[in-house]
Amino acid sequence: LLSSPPRATPCSPPAPAAPRLCRQSLPAVHSIMTDPECAVAGVQLVDDQTSHTLLLFLSFLLLSFVGGAIAIAGAMPPDPSVHWPGHSWIHFMKRLHVIFSIGCFLMNLCACFFSVFALHRTLAGGFDMRGRSAAEVLLRELEYEYVAVSVYYFAGMMLLMGPVGIRCFCMVQQGLRSDTLAAAVMCLIVGVVLLILSFFNAHLVHTPFASFAHLCLRFIELSLARCFGGGKPAVTLLLAWTCQCVSVVLAVCSLIETVPWLYYRELYAEESAHADSDAAAAAAALPSSA
């Protein structure tokens, strides 16, 4: 006869517990083990990244609001009669100042709204917010919102450096009348912009994006996928892109108008016409006087 397993008695020691196996999390988290006992094997733990995601978009919201407020507060262009008077390029820089200020304000305004939408979507839930890091959750669940906010915020802050550079240039010209010092100030501002760009590219190390240009290309790709992904194009988004492209073309045309050899063309024509008429009158008066 086969021996039956021994029965447990009140005095017998408890049977050893079966080894606990590491269970995988939900399929939305890419094969990351959530059991604390799996940390012994060197696997990173999955944590709820909701608070980190909210803080990230909240910081974008506050910084975009501050940048937009600064842009709209300094939107008034330099006065040609005070700053750099008599120079032929002052009207070009005046319009460039206005274009940069309005562009910075609108970029930061879009970043504010995108941040609000991302905050509301995160608070509303409906997707898995667990991951090894906030970057993993953002790229998996909120990639479009993260890319859009990053592109618009950084582009807006870079546009803000345009009015700053123009005002610094005009202030140096107004007070010191030194072209060399003004050129040095502009080179310094350009160097600061490039330094900020390099730091921005360096902080993308935990994302699949290599640079700001790569981030912009990804934003365009995601926008096109959203526009044409539903089977028919999104009319509102297409109209928005059309209006933005038209505004950029018109802004460039307005800048071309202020190029000195075009802006002062009529003035030069009038002056040459007056000079020719004066010369003709003087030539006609010579025989009569003789």
Secondary structure by P-SEA (a helix, b strand, c coil): ccccccccccccccccccbbbbbbcccccccccccccccccbbbbbccaaaaaaaaaaaaaaaaaaaaaaaaaaccccccccccccccaaaaaaaaaaaaaaaaaaaaaaaaaaaaaaaaaaaacccccccccaaaaaacccaaaaaaaaaaaaaaaaaaaaaaaaaaaaaaaaccccaaaaaaaaaaaaaaaaaaaaaaaaaccccccccaaaaaaaaaaaaaaaacccccccaaaaaaaaaaaaaaaaaaaaaaaacccccaaaaaaaaaaaaaaaaaaaaaaccccc
